[in-house]
């Protein structure tokens, strides 16, 4: 009940899903129950959902991949983050784009900038 008073912002790099949730794209029958459930849940809280390009999601992708690899819930702190995660976070903070090549992330050296 308390979530009605909080404004949540959800960002997704899955553009077609964002469009389906907003009613701007047709929902395939195989996905209809799941998308309708998502819409029901979102309707219970004050939430905005927007599309964000995958390149702007580098830190999130990194943390999600790390959580999937370890198969447990994690609390990530800056001191406990791997070097790759720290570099991605720094790039994100200063606005450098994250360039991907064939499902891998190429880190641009912040020091060479």
GINOR-V261593 format. One line per field, one symbol per residue. phi: phi as a letter, one per 20 degrees, with the letter a starting at -180 (. if undefined). psi: psi as a letter, one per 40 degrees, with the letter a starting at -180 (. if undefined). burial: b if it has 24 or more other C-alpha atoms within 12 Angstrom, else e. A space follows every 50 residues. Layout:
phi=???
psi=???
burial=???
This chain:
phi=.fffedeedddceegffgfffemdbfefgfdgfffffgfffffececdcc ecfgfedgffgffffffffelbfcdedffeffggffffffgffenffded clmceeeefffee
psi=deedehhihhhiegdddddddeeeiihiddedddddddddddeeigiihi hhiddeeddddddddddddefihihhiddeiidddddddddddeehihhi hgeihhhhhdde.
burial=eeeeeeeeeeeeeeeebbebbeeeeeeeeeeeeebeeebeeeeeeeeebe eeeebbbbbebbbeeeeeeeeeeeeeeeeeeeeebbbbbbbeeeeebbee eeeeeebeeeeee
